[in-house]
């Protein structure tokens, strides 16, 4: 969850797969756009990527994400998932395609990886 953009991925639990969906701007329209997205897609739980330092310690960004969740996601079932290296992995995957890509695409794909990790650890048996 970035201070400018927030990548969004969706999961289909019946086939146990996540996919990048979109990127929301972290601005005054965020709350309303999230509410619409959740209603349109029947979302019941939000998985939030939680950044940590290289040794697993909490950082200023960790505190920012936790506070953002309190301020904007309190009305939803929300869980945190470690987001270690997901942006780097997303950039690497997109670079392999040989086609130029945007920061928004990196954010959405990173969200997909965060959601996939959550599904693998908590949903998929």
C-alpha positions in Angstrom: 0.0 0.0 0.0 1.7 3.1 -1.2 1.3 6.7 -0.4 0.4 7.5 -4.0 -1.1 4.3 -5.4 -2.6 1.1 -4.1 -2.5 -2.0 -6.2 -5.6 -4.2 -6.2 -5.8 -7.9 -7.0 -8.8 -10.2 -6.8 -9.0 -13.9 -6.1 -11.3 -16.7 -7.3 -11.4 -19.1 -4.4 -13.2 -21.7 -6.4 -10.2 -22.1 -8.6 -7.7 -20.8 -6.0 -6.1 -18.1 -8.2 -5.4 -14.4 -7.9 -5.1 -11.9 -10.6 -4.1 -8.2 -10.9 -7.2 -6.0 -11.1 -6.5 -2.3 -11.0 -4.7 0.4 -9.1 -6.5 3.0 -7.0 -5.1 6.4 -6.3 -4.4 7.1 -2.7 -6.4 10.3 -2.6 -9.7 11.7 -1.5 -11.6 9.3 -3.8 -10.1 6.1 -2.4 -12.8 5.3 0.1 -15.6 5.6 -2.4 -13.8 3.7 -5.1 -12.9 0.9 -2.7 -16.5 0.6 -1.6 -17.6 0.4 -5.2 -15.0 -2.2 -6.2 -15.8 -4.4 -3.2 -19.6 -4.3 -4.0 -19.0 -4.9 -7.8 -16.8 -7.9 -7.0 -18.4 -9.4 -3.9 -15.3 -9.0 -1.9 -15.5 -10.1 1.8 -11.9 -9.8 3.0 -9.1 -7.3 2.2 -5.6 -8.6 2.3 -3.2 -5.8 2.9 0.5 -6.0 2.1 2.6 -5.3 5.1 6.1 -3.9 4.5 8.9 -4.7 6.9 12.6 -4.0 7.0 15.2 -6.4 5.7 15.4 -8.2 9.0 11.6 -8.4 9.5 11.4 -5.3 11.8 8.7 -2.8 11.6 9.5 0.5 9.8 7.9 3.9 9.3 6.1 2.4 6.2 4.8 -0.5 8.4 3.3 2.1 10.8 1.9 4.0 7.8 0.1 1.0 6.4 -1.3 -0.1 9.8 -2.6 3.5 10.4 -4.0 3.6 6.9 -5.9 0.4 7.5 -7.3 1.8 10.8 -8.4 5.0 9.0 -9.8 3.6 5.8 -10.5 -0.1 6.2 -12.0 -0.4 9.7 -15.4 -1.3 8.2 -14.0 -4.3 6.4 -12.6 -7.7 7.4 -8.9 -6.9 6.9 -5.8 -9.2 7.2 -2.1 -8.3 6.8 0.3 -10.3 4.7 4.0 -9.9 4.4 4.8 -8.1 1.1 8.6 -8.8 1.1 10.0 -8.4 -2.4 6.7 -8.5 -4.2 7.3 -5.2 -6.1 10.7 -6.4 -7.2 9.2 -9.7 -8.3 6.4 -7.9 -10.2 9.0 -5.6 -12.0 11.0 -8.6 -12.9 8.0 -10.5 -14.3 6.8 -7.5 -16.3 10.3 -6.8 -17.7 10.5 -10.4 -19.0 7.6 -9.6 -21.4 9.8 -7.1 -23.2 6.9 -4.6 -23.3 7.0 -1.3 -21.4 5.0 -1.1 -18.3 3.7 1.4 -15.8 4.1 1.8 -12.1 0.4 1.1 -11.8 0.9 -2.3 -13.5 3.7 -3.1 -11.1 1.5 -2.2 -8.1 -1.4 -4.4 -9.4 0.9 -7.3 -10.1 2.6 -7.0 -6.7 -0.9 -7.0 -5.1 -1.6 -10.2 -7.0 1.6 -11.8 -5.5 0.6 -10.6 -2.0 -2.8 -12.1 -2.4 -1.4 -15.4 -3.8 0.9 -15.7 -0.9 -2.0 -15.2 1.5 -4.1 -17.8 -0.3 -1.2 -20.3 -0.2 -0.6 -19.8 3.5 -4.2 -19.5 4.8 -6.8 -20.7 2.3 -5.3 -23.4 0.0 -4.7 -26.7 1.6 
